[in-house]
Amino acid sequence: MGKWVTGLGILKAVTSSASIAAWVIWKEYAFVWGAIIAASQLADALKDVFPFAKGHKAARALAMTLDNLFIDVQLEWEYIFSGQYTDQEIMKRLHQLRKLQLDSEKHNFPDGLATRNVQLDQAKRDAADYLKATYGVY
């Protein structure tokens, strides 16, 4: 998705700049170059309306939130692993972290977040490998 947003941004910049240059060279086609520049400006104004641009922005915001949440989760795990939390404290903290994750997903993707089972299964395997390598558990 990010490649599409970047690619369209580059295309818009090149098209706009090239149109201005062409306008200077071929003044008899000023209407054509003006229309291209106007279309480019319209595309820029509507960029947040396009689904992929909105999705990219939402995904970027969610990823940043989840990165911060991961730092908190890692600290919570350190406390759990060292035996500093009771079972009740563990369940309470797990509930809080899951709620933060859900709230962030709902905020950034109000219509729901599609999951891809292949990537989700890989993420679970990676998490298990991490826990095993780092803490000897999974």
C-alpha positions as CSV (number, residue, x, y, z in Angstrom):
1,M,0.0,0.0,0.0
2,G,2.8,2.4,0.8
3,K,4.3,1.8,-2.6
4,W,1.1,2.9,-4.2
5,V,1.0,6.1,-2.2
6,T,4.6,6.9,-2.9
7,G,4.2,6.0,-6.6
8,L,1.2,8.3,-7.0
9,G,3.0,11.1,-5.2
10,I,5.9,10.8,-7.6
11,L,3.6,10.6,-10.6
12,K,1.8,13.7,-9.5
13,A,5.0,15.6,-9.0
14,V,6.5,14.6,-12.3
15,T,3.3,15.2,-14.2
16,S,2.8,18.6,-12.7
17,S,6.4,19.7,-13.3
18,A,6.5,18.2,-16.8
19,S,3.2,20.0,-17.6
20,I,4.6,23.3,-16.6
21,A,7.8,22.7,-18.6
22,A,5.7,21.6,-21.6
23,W,3.5,24.7,-21.3
24,V,6.5,26.9,-21.6
25,I,7.8,25.0,-24.7
26,W,4.5,24.4,-26.5
27,K,2.3,27.4,-25.6
28,E,-0.3,26.6,-28.3
29,Y,-1.4,23.6,-26.1
30,A,-1.7,25.7,-22.9
31,F,-5.2,24.4,-22.3
32,V,-4.0,20.8,-22.3
33,W,-1.1,21.5,-19.9
34,G,-3.4,23.6,-17.6
35,A,-5.9,20.7,-17.5
36,I,-3.2,18.3,-16.5
37,I,-2.0,20.6,-13.8
38,A,-5.5,21.1,-12.6
39,A,-6.1,17.3,-12.5
40,S,-2.9,16.9,-10.6
41,Q,-4.0,19.5,-8.0
42,L,-7.4,17.8,-7.7
43,A,-5.8,14.4,-7.1
44,D,-3.7,16.0,-4.4
45,A,-6.7,17.6,-2.8
46,L,-8.6,14.2,-2.8
47,K,-5.7,12.0,-1.8
48,D,-7.1,11.3,1.7
49,V,-10.4,10.3,0.1
50,F,-8.9,7.4,-2.0
51,P,-9.3,4.2,0.0
52,F,-5.6,3.1,-0.4
53,A,-4.3,6.5,0.9
54,K,-6.7,6.4,3.9
55,G,-5.8,2.8,4.6
56,H,-2.1,3.6,4.4
57,K,-2.4,6.5,6.8
58,A,-4.5,4.4,9.2
59,A,-2.1,1.4,9.0
60,R,0.9,3.7,9.7
61,A,-0.9,5.1,12.8
62,L,-1.9,1.7,14.0
63,A,1.6,0.3,13.5
64,M,3.1,3.2,15.6
65,T,0.5,2.5,18.4
66,L,1.2,-1.2,18.3
67,D,4.9,-0.6,18.5
68,N,4.3,1.5,21.7
69,L,2.0,-1.2,23.0
70,F,4.6,-3.9,22.3
71,I,7.1,-2.0,24.6
72,D,4.5,-2.1,27.4
73,V,3.7,-5.7,26.8
74,Q,7.4,-6.6,26.9
75,L,7.8,-4.9,30.3
76,E,4.7,-6.6,31.6
77,W,6.1,-10.0,30.4
78,E,9.4,-9.3,32.3
79,Y,7.3,-8.8,35.5
80,I,5.3,-11.9,34.8
81,F,8.4,-14.0,34.0
82,S,10.2,-12.9,37.1
83,G,7.2,-13.9,39.2
84,Q,6.3,-10.4,40.4
85,Y,2.6,-10.6,39.5
86,T,-0.1,-12.7,40.9
87,D,-2.5,-14.6,38.6
88,Q,-5.1,-12.0,39.2
89,E,-2.7,-9.2,38.3
90,I,-1.7,-11.0,35.2
91,M,-5.3,-11.4,34.0
92,K,-6.1,-7.7,34.8
93,R,-3.0,-6.5,32.9
94,L,-3.7,-8.8,29.9
95,H,-7.3,-7.4,29.8
96,Q,-6.0,-3.8,29.8
97,L,-3.5,-4.5,27.0
98,R,-6.0,-6.3,24.9
99,K,-8.4,-3.4,25.3
100,L,-5.8,-0.9,24.3
101,Q,-5.1,-3.0,21.2
102,L,-8.8,-3.2,20.3
103,D,-9.4,0.5,20.9
104,S,-6.5,1.4,18.7
105,E,-7.7,-0.9,15.9
106,K,-11.2,0.5,16.2
107,H,-9.9,4.0,16.1
108,N,-7.8,3.5,13.0
109,F,-10.0,1.0,11.2
110,P,-13.6,1.7,12.3
111,D,-15.0,-0.7,9.6
112,G,-12.8,-3.5,10.9
113,L,-9.3,-4.8,10.3
114,A,-8.9,-7.6,7.8
115,T,-6.5,-10.3,8.9
116,R,-4.6,-12.7,6.7
117,N,-4.4,-16.1,8.2
118,V,-1.1,-17.0,6.7
119,Q,0.6,-13.9,8.1
120,L,-1.2,-14.3,11.5
121,D,0.0,-17.9,11.7
122,Q,3.5,-16.8,10.9
123,A,3.3,-14.1,13.5
124,K,2.2,-16.6,16.1
125,R,5.1,-18.9,15.2
126,D,7.6,-16.0,15.4
127,A,6.2,-15.0,18.8
128,A,6.6,-18.6,20.1
129,D,10.2,-18.7,18.7
130,Y,11.0,-15.4,20.4
131,L,9.6,-16.5,23.8
132,K,11.5,-19.8,23.5
133,A,14.8,-18.2,22.5
134,T,14.6,-15.3,24.9
135,Y,13.0,-16.9,28.0
136,G,13.0,-20.7,27.3
137,V,9.2,-20.8,27.4
138,Y,6.3,-20.7,24.9
